[in-house]
Amino acid sequence: MISTGRNAALAGRPEGLEQLRSLLDTALRALGDAALKRGGPVAPGGPEAAVAAVHEALGGGRLLADEPSAQRVTELFEAYARWAVDLTHPSAVARMQCAPTAASAAAELLAAALNQSLHAWESGPFALELERRLVRELASWVGFGAQAGGTLTPGGSISNLMGLLFSRERALKDTGAVSATGLAGRPVRPRILASAAAHFSVARAAGFLGLGRSAVVKVPVDDRGRMLTGEARRIVEGFDADEVPVAVVATAGTTDHGSFDPLPELADLAAEYGIWLHVDAAYGIGALFSPRLAPLLDGLGRADSVAFDLHKFGWTPASSSVLVVRDRTHMECLDEQAVYLNPSDDESLGFTALLGTSLQTTRRSDAFKMAATLLTVGREGMGDWVDACHEQARYAAGRIAAADGLELVADPLLTTVIFRCAGADGTPAADESALNAAVRRKLMADGRALLARTNVAGPDGTPRVHLKLVFLNPTTTEADIDALLRDVSAAARELAGR
Ligand SMILES: Cc1ncc(COP(=O)(O)O)c(C=O)c1O
C-alpha cells in the first residue's frame, strides 16, 4: 500500500525509498504488460484515442486533486506505459530518438530521486565533478586539446544556439561585447553561412541572438545536401564592407540525408577569413564511434565549436546534448558572480560550480546517465551498434530499390533512408505526395509503424512528400525491416485502391 504521507512521499528518505521500490515494481510491470499488449510501436487509434486515454487515466479530474490518491498514480503509470512510443520496436523509425540503455535509464531514475543540480557547489559536488570530467573527455573525442571547454545542454538546438552565441561575441568584439552592450547602433550587418540543408535551429538561434533570421545566408548544396564550399567562398568574397561573417555552420549528418559538409575545406575557408567554424554534429556524431564511418568527420577538430547529441545516436535518454569549444575563454560571456550562488571567496577555495558555462541556472545532471551508457557499452560496443544501424539502412535501401511500387531516393550515407510510394503511372505529383502523407498517417493511427516524412524536389523542382526511415536501434533484424516494408507497401496499395 502506497502512503501519501509526508515522510514516505519524499524519494530520498528511508520510507520514501521503500515507496520508490514499490512504485518502480509497478512501473516495470506496467512497461512489460504494455509491450505485450501493444503489439506495435504505439497504441492504435491516433490522436483521438490519445486524448481519450489521458482523460480516462485522470478520471476526468484535476491533477492537483482535493483527495490525493496513490491508486491514481499507479493508473497514470499504466496508461503512460500503454501509450508510450516503444523506441525498441523495430518499426519505430520516425525520429532521431534512440532507445536508452538500461544503465542510463537507471542512472536517470537515481538522478531524479536525488535531484542534484550544477549551479552551486552545495547543490551537487559529485555531479559537478562528473560533468567536468565528461566534458573534458567529450572535447577530446572531437580532437580538442587542454584549452577546450564546454557544457551539456537540453538539446542540439540549444547547443547550436550556444555555439553561435560565442561566434557572435568573437566576431563583433571590435565594437564592444554584444552581451554587455547589445547590438543597437553597430554599423555592421552580421552574416552566418549555413547550408540550405542545415537544421532550422540555426536560423532560429540567429533570431534569438538579435542577428535576425535574415542574417543566415543559405549556401547551396549538392544533390545529397552537402554544402558547396566554392559557393560559400563566393558568398564570403562578395560581402559588402559592412557585412561581417560571424560563423560558418557546417552540418555533420544532415537531418534528412545524413550528409556531411566538407569539413576540411570549410575549415580552410574559415581559417583564411578568420571566421568561427561551428559544426552541428547533433546526429552525425555517431560516425565517430565507428572506425568505418569516422573518416566522415575528418577535420572536426579544426572547428571552433561542435554540437552533438547522445540522445540521438548514443543510447541515452534526452536530454544528452553537448556543446564543446576549442578555446574555453570564448565562453566568458556566460560568467556570472551571483552573491547567493558563487561568492568569490568560496570559489577561491575550490567551492566552484558550473554556473558560468551554461544558459541555465538550476541544471540537472545529464552527465550521470551519459556516463552510465559509455561505461556499459564501451568504445567498441558503440562502434558495433552504429555499424549495425548503418547496415540496417543499407539493407532497407536495397530492399526498397528492388521493391515494386517503392522508389529509393539515394543510397544511405549514415542511417536514414528516404523513399516514396509511387502512384500508378501518370499519377499527378500532388496526388502522389498526398498518398505518401496518408500512408504515414495510416501506419501511425493503426499503431503498426512510425515513419518520418520530408520533401524532396521532383524533376521540375517542386517539393514532393517522401517517407524517411531513421535506424537507431541496433537490435533490429533484416526480417524486421522486411516486415516494416511489407506494411508500408500494403498501406500504399490499400490507400491507392490497388
Ligand atoms: C542536424 C540536427 N541538428 C540539430 C537538431 C536539433 O536537436 P534537438 O532536437 O536535440 O534540439 C537536429 C534534430 O533532429 C538535427 O537533426
The ligand as an SDF file (V2000), in Angstrom:
LIG
                    3D

 16 16  0  0  0  0  0  0  0  0999 V2000
   21.2970   18.1530  -37.6290 C   0  0  0  0  0  0  0  0  0  0  0  0
   20.4490   18.4950  -36.4420 C   0  0  0  0  0  0  0  0  0  0  0  0
   20.8160   19.4990  -35.6210 N   0  0  0  0  0  0  0  0  0  0  0  0
   20.0910   19.8440  -34.5400 C   0  0  0  0  0  0  0  0  0  0  0  0
   18.9400   19.1760  -34.2220 C   0  0  0  0  0  0  0  0  0  0  0  0
   18.1340   19.5900  -33.0110 C   0  0  0  0  0  0  0  0  0  0  0  0
   18.3540   18.7230  -31.9540 O   0  0  0  0  0  0  0  0  0  0  0  0
   17.3820   18.6990  -30.6750 P   0  0  0  0  0  0  0  0  0  0  0  0
   16.1140   18.0800  -31.1560 O   0  0  0  0  0  0  0  0  0  0  0  0
   18.1070   17.8670  -29.6830 O   0  0  0  0  0  0  0  0  0  0  0  0
   17.1960   20.1050  -30.2270 O   0  0  0  0  0  0  0  0  0  0  0  0
   18.5060   18.1230  -35.0360 C   0  0  0  0  0  0  0  0  0  0  0  0
   17.2660   17.3950  -34.7270 C   0  0  0  0  0  0  0  0  0  0  0  0
   16.8830   16.4670  -35.3910 O   0  0  0  0  0  0  0  0  0  0  0  0
   19.2720   17.7650  -36.1680 C   0  0  0  0  0  0  0  0  0  0  0  0
   18.8990   16.7750  -36.9940 O   0  0  0  0  0  0  0  0  0  0  0  0
  1  2  1  0
  2  3  1  0
  2 15  2  0
  3  4  2  0
  4  5  1  0
  5  6  1  0
  5 12  2  0
  6  7  1  0
  7  8  1  0
  8  9  2  0
  8 10  1  0
  8 11  1  0
 12 13  1  0
 12 15  1  0
 13 14  2  0
 15 16  1  0
M  END
$$$$
